[in-house]
Structures are given as C-alpha cells and as structure tokens.
Amino acid sequence: MKPMNRPFRRIIVVAFFSLLVAAPAWAQQPSWSADASACNELLGEPSLQACNRALQWMTDSDSDSARIEIYLSRGILLGRFNRSQEALAMFDKAIELDPTNAKAHYNRGVALEALHNKRKALAAYREATELDPSFIEAWGNRGVIAFDRGYYAEAANSLTNASELNPAYFDTHPQQRKAWDVAVSMKPASTRFGHEMGLRVSPGIAYIVPQNLRLDEFDYILVDTEFNAQIWGRFFGTAGFLFTTTPYKSPINADFDIYGITAGLKYVLFASQYETHDPELFLDKCRYWFGLGVGPYITRDGGSRGTGTGNRTKIDIGGNVSTGFDYYVHPNIGVGFQVKAHLVAYDDLYFIISGGPALIGRF
C-alpha cells in the first residue's frame, strides 16, 4: 500500500482538529423554536431571556405567525417588569405584521394604560373588540376605561357584553361590576329607555325688530324653555315656551311682553359625547343642532308705564328657526348656547332675534 503524501496528511489533520474545536459550539447553538416555546410560557426572567434568544436566531425566512407570538410574549413579560414603553414597541411590531390581531391590540391597550395614556388605550380596546367580538377581557378593559373617561353608555354596553359572554365575569371582576352598576344608572336615556328626553332652559337677550309696533327697535330680557323628546335617530320633537319682557329701566319706558308657545322638530347635526370616537378638542365634543318651531305668540302691549296708553293683547301665529350646540359635563347635565330667529304675524309682522347660554337636563 502506497503511503499518504505529507501535504494531504496535513489537510486531514487540520480538518480533524477543526471539527474537534467547532463541535462544542455547534452542540451548544440555541434552537429558536425551543426558545420560542420557553418564551411563550411567560415564566418571568427565564422566559424573557428565551424571547431575546429566539428573536436573535430567527431569520427573515421564518414564519410571521411565530414571530408575532414571540413579540406578544416578550411584550407581556416586559409589561410585568414595568418596562411598558418597550412592551408597547413589541405590540406595535406585532400589529405591523398582522393588523387584524385582536390580542396585539388588546395588549397594546394594556401597555398604553400603564403609560397613563387612557385615550389611546381606549382606542386600542375598541379595535380589539371590533376585531374579535368574543374577546371578554378586551370588553371589560374597554368598559373600565370608558367609565373613567366619562363615556358611561359605552362603559355600560361594554361591560354588559363581557358579562353576557361570561356569566361569572362580575364575580371575578369586582372593579368592573362596580363600574357597570354606576354606568347603567348614569348613561343617557336614549340607551336606557330607547328615547332620549331633555329639558332646556335658556335665559338671554331678545332684539325686537318691529314693523307696525309703535316702538322703535329695542332689547328685551328673555327666558326660553324647551322640552325635547327623541322621535327617531337624530330627530327630536320639541315643545317650547318663550317669554320676553322689556327691562324695567328701558330707555323707552315701555310695558311690552311677548309669550310664545311652539311645537316643532329638531335635528342633531353632530353628536359625539356617547359615540365611539374620542375627540380631544372641546368643539369636537359638542352636539350641534338646528330646529324649527311654530305656534301661537301672545303680544301684550301695555303702553308706556304710568300713562295707560296702548293696553292691548293679541294672539297671532308665529314661527322660529334655531341653531346651537350642547356640551355634556355629565351624562344628564349639559351647557350650551343657542340663537333663534322668530317671525310673528301681529297686525303685520315683527321679528325677534334671541340668543343666550343654556342649561340642559337629560333623562
């Protein structure tokens, strides 16, 4: 047998020793799948380290679903260690890979809540429940945050959904049960009785533009009261009472009163207080509306004070158009502002332009 030549023998020896040196490293090389399993067990620091190793060894060719699970597990673990900002980044990465993942949106809401950003947390919980209507914990968290932000109808409905999905939900979630009890008693009548009703009182100033009245243009003190009842959707029936009188120290020293009793229709253009979006600006939170009314107007012309002249009372048909906005500081209490233009027949015609703040009670 012919002996092996020296160069070839050297190659064999080098290869053999290389294998001996590399073998321990190969034997200890982590498997990302094993680390992923340990990561998803959520067992504190060991699982967090496993998540880190799994992400380190994963390649672009690995499945997005596995990567999403690791992002979610790592985010949950970071949240438990009060590293909420890092946790939020993990959930954002999961949503970037799969925007329809309800669990990612839910956990994003948990992280935002820990960061004291309840507005965005509520939006995340809303997204989670829209993507998965059977997500009990998302409904529960949505209800609590909605309650904290004053959206009592949304809170009551969300917590009701959670309890319907799990009849024992309130037994294990006393905080949510307490919020639900309060929210149900405070949410607006439109969700309690099916039709919203309200009473509106508006003191203000009326500017009279007379035609055949014997007085020049002048200002009045006004009280405008209106009862509203929801008919359907954004349409409300109205019954109003208007009273105006000249100030006692009027420059014209006149005794002149007007009473109006009207019925009409109001349409809400934009109502945000109990809808699903969560605006930041005051004007975006207001309810805007316009209305029409018609009915008898009683004009009492008592003449100039101390002279006894005039002294005439007449009932005529009149109408009004109105617009304004409401802002609810409480589910049953609101403030607002309104402007109305009235047209009254009298002998010919006269106009009343009125406006002022309003106090609204809703039940």
CORMO-V866271 format. One record per pair of residues at least 24 apart in sequence whose ideal C-beta (glycine too) atoms are under 10 Angstrom apart, sorted by the first residue. I is the first residue (numbers start at 1). J is the second residue. If there is no record, write none. Layout:
I:J
I:J
This chain:
29:57
30:54
30:56
30:57
31:57
32:56
32:57
32:58
32:59
32:62
32:66
32:67
32:70
33:57
33:58
33:62
33:66
35:70
36:62
36:66
36:67
36:69
36:70
36:73
37:69
38:73
39:69
39:70
39:71
39:72
39:73
39:74
39:77
40:66
40:69
40:70
40:72
40:73
40:74
40:76
41:73
42:72
42:73
42:74
42:76
42:77
42:80
43:77
44:77
44:80
44:81
45:77
45:80
45:81
46:77
47:73
47:74
47:76
47:77
47:80
48:73
48:74
48:76
48:77
48:78
48:80
48:81
48:83
49:77
50:74
50:77
51:75
51:76
51:77
51:78
51:90
52:77
55:90
55:93
64:94
64:96
64:97
64:98
65:97
65:98
65:101
67:93
67:94
67:97
67:98
68:93
68:94
68:95
68:96
68:97
68:98
68:101
68:103
68:104
69:94
69:101
69:103
70:94
71:95
71:96
71:97
71:98
71:101
71:104
71:107
72:101
72:103
72:104
72:106
72:107
72:108
73:107
75:104
75:107
75:108
75:110
75:111
76:103
76:107
76:110
76:111
78:111
79:107
79:110
79:111
79:114
82:114
83:111
83:114
84:110
84:111
84:112
84:113
84:114
84:115
84:116
84:117
85:111
85:114
85:115
86:111
87:111
87:112
87:114
87:115
88:112
88:114
88:115
88:117
88:120
88:124
91:124
95:124
95:127
99:127
99:131
100:127
100:131
100:132
101:128
101:131
101:132
102:127
102:128
102:129
102:130
102:131
102:132
102:133
102:134
102:135
102:138
103:128
103:131
103:132
103:135
103:137
103:138
104:128
104:131
105:129
105:130
105:131
105:132
105:135
105:138
106:131
106:132
106:135
106:137
106:138
106:141
106:142
107:138
109:137
109:138
109:141
109:142
109:145
110:137
110:138
110:141
112:145
113:141
113:144
113:145
113:148
118:144
118:145
118:146
118:148
118:149
118:278
119:145
119:149
119:278
119:279
119:280
120:278
121:145
121:148
121:149
122:146
122:148
122:149
122:151
122:154
122:158
122:276
122:278
123:276
123:277
123:278
125:158
126:154
126:158
126:276
126:277
126:278
129:158
129:161
129:162
130:276
133:161
133:165
134:161
134:165
134:166
135:161
135:162
135:165
136:161
136:162
136:163
136:164
136:165
136:166
136:169
136:173
137:162
137:165
137:166
137:169
137:173
138:162
139:163
139:164
139:165
139:166
139:169
139:176
140:165
140:166
140:169
140:170
140:173
140:175
140:176
140:179
140:180
141:176
143:173
143:176
143:179
143:180
143:183
144:173
144:175
144:176
144:178
144:179
144:180
144:183
145:179
145:278
146:179
146:183
146:274
146:276
146:278
147:175
147:176
147:178
147:179
147:180
147:182
147:183
147:186
148:179
149:278
150:186
150:273
150:274
150:328
150:329
150:330
150:331
151:183
151:187
151:273
151:274
151:275
151:276
151:278
151:331
152:179
152:182
152:183
152:184
152:185
152:186
152:187
152:188
152:191
152:273
152:274
152:330
152:331
152:332
153:183
153:184
153:186
153:187
153:188
153:190
153:191
153:192
153:273
153:274
153:275
153:331
154:183
154:187
154:191
154:274
154:275
154:276
154:278
155:179
155:180
155:182
155:183
155:184
155:186
155:187
156:180
156:181
156:182
156:183
156:184
156:185
156:186
156:187
156:191
156:192
157:183
157:184
157:187
157:191
157:274
158:183
159:183
159:184
160:184
183:331
185:331
186:330
186:331
186:332
187:274
187:331
187:332
188:230
188:273
188:274
188:328
188:331
188:332
188:362
188:363
189:229
189:230
189:331
189:332
189:362
189:363
190:230
190:233
190:271
190:274
190:362
191:274
191:331
192:331
192:363
193:230
193:363
194:230
195:229
195:230
195:231
195:232
195:236
195:237
196:228
196:229
196:230
196:236
196:268
196:271
196:274
196:362
196:363
197:227
197:228
197:229
197:230
197:236
197:237
197:361
197:362
197:363
198:226
198:227
198:228
198:229
198:230
198:236
198:238
198:326
198:332
198:334
198:360
198:361
198:362
198:363
199:225
199:226
199:227
199:228
199:359
199:360
199:361
199:362
199:363
200:224
200:225
200:226
200:227
200:228
200:238
200:240
200:266
200:324
200:326
200:334
200:336
200:338
200:358
200:359
200:360
200:361
200:362
201:225
201:226
201:357
201:358
201:359
201:360
201:361
202:226
202:240
202:242
202:322
202:324
202:336
202:337
202:338
202:339
202:340
202:354
202:355
202:356
202:357
202:358
202:359
202:360
203:356
203:357
203:358
203:359
204:244
204:337
204:338
204:339
204:340
204:354
204:355
204:356
204:357
204:358
205:244
205:247
205:353
205:354
205:355
205:356
206:242
206:243
206:244
206:245
206:246
206:258
206:340
206:342
206:351
206:352
206:353
206:354
206:355
206:356
207:244
207:351
207:352
207:353
207:354
207:355
208:244
208:246
208:256
208:258
208:342
208:344
208:350
208:351
208:352
208:353
208:354
209:341
209:343
209:349
209:350
209:351
209:352
209:353
210:256
210:344
210:346
210:348
210:349
210:350
210:351
210:352
211:344
211:346
211:347
211:348
211:349
211:350
211:351
212:346
212:347
212:348
212:349
212:350
213:254
213:256
213:299
213:301
213:310
213:346
213:347
213:348
213:350
214:252
214:254
214:256
214:301
214:303
214:304
214:309
214:310
215:246
215:250
215:252
215:254
215:256
215:301
215:304
215:310
215:350
216:251
216:252
216:254
217:252
217:351
218:246
218:247
218:250
218:251
218:252
218:254
218:256
219:244
219:246
219:247
219:250
219:251
220:244
220:245
220:246
220:247
220:250
220:256
220:257
220:258
220:352
220:354
221:245
221:246
221:247
221:248
221:250
221:356
222:258
222:340
222:352
222:354
222:355
222:356
223:354
223:356
224:260
224:262
224:320
224:322
224:338
224:340
224:342
224:354
224:355
224:356
224:358
225:358
226:262
226:264
226:266
226:291
226:293
226:322
226:338
226:340
226:358
226:360
227:263
228:266
228:268
228:289
228:291
228:360
228:362
229:266
230:266
230:268
231:265
231:266
233:267
233:268
234:266
234:267
234:268
234:269
234:270
234:271
234:287
234:289
235:265
235:266
235:267
235:268
236:264
236:265
236:266
236:267
236:268
236:289
236:291
237:263
237:264
237:265
237:266
238:262
238:263
238:264
238:265
238:266
238:291
238:292
238:293
238:322
239:263
239:264
239:293
239:295
240:264
240:266
240:291
240:293
240:295
240:320
240:322
240:340
241:295
242:293
242:295
242:297
242:298
242:318
242:320
242:340
242:342
242:352
242:354
243:298
244:299
244:342
244:352
244:354
245:300
246:302
246:305
248:305
250:304
250:305
252:304
252:305
253:304
253:305
253:306
253:307
254:301
254:302
254:303
254:304
254:305
254:309
254:310
255:300
255:301
255:302
255:303
255:304
255:305
255:306
255:307
255:308
255:309
255:310
255:311
256:299
256:300
256:301
256:302
256:303
256:304
256:305
256:310
257:298
257:299
257:300
257:301
257:302
257:313
258:297
258:298
258:299
258:300
258:301
258:318
258:342
258:344
258:346
258:350
258:352
259:296
259:297
259:298
259:299
259:300
259:313
259:315
260:293
260:294
260:295
260:296
260:297
260:298
260:299
260:318
260:319
260:320
260:340
260:342
260:344
260:352
261:293
261:295
261:296
261:297
261:298
261:315
261:318
262:291
262:292
262:293
262:294
262:295
262:296
262:297
262:318
262:319
262:320
262:342
263:292
263:293
263:294
263:295
264:291
264:292
264:293
264:294
264:295
264:319
264:320
264:321
264:322
265:290
265:291
265:292
265:293
265:294
266:290
266:291
266:292
266:293
266:322
266:323
266:324
267:291
267:292
268:326
269:323
269:325
270:325
271:326
271:328
272:327
272:328
273:326
273:327
273:328
273:329
273:331
273:334
273:362
274:328
274:331
282:327
283:325
283:327
285:325
285:327
285:328
286:324
286:325
286:326
286:327
286:328
286:334
286:335
286:336
286:337
287:324
287:325
287:326
287:327
287:328
287:334
287:336
287:360
288:323
288:324
288:325
288:326
288:336
289:322
289:323
289:324
289:325
289:326
289:336
289:338
290:321
290:322
290:323
290:324
290:338
290:339
291:320
291:321
291:322
291:323
291:324
291:338
291:340
292:319
292:320
292:321
292:322
293:318
293:319
293:320
293:321
293:322
293:340
293:342
294:318
294:319
294:320
294:343
295:319
295:320
296:344
296:345
297:342
297:343
297:344
297:345
297:346
297:350
297:352
298:344
299:344
299:345
299:346
299:347
299:350
301:346
314:344
314:345
314:346
314:347
315:345
315:346
316:344
316:345
316:346
316:347
316:349
316:350
317:343
317:344
317:345
317:346
318:342
318:343
318:344
318:345
318:346
318:349
318:350
318:351
318:352
319:343
319:344
319:345
320:344
320:352
320:354
322:354
322:355
323:355
324:355
324:356
324:357
324:358
325:358
326:358
326:360
326:362
327:360
328:360
328:362
329:360
330:361
330:362
331:362
331:363
332:360
332:361
332:362
332:363
333:359
333:360
333:361
333:362
334:358
334:359
334:360
334:361
334:362
335:359
335:360
336:360
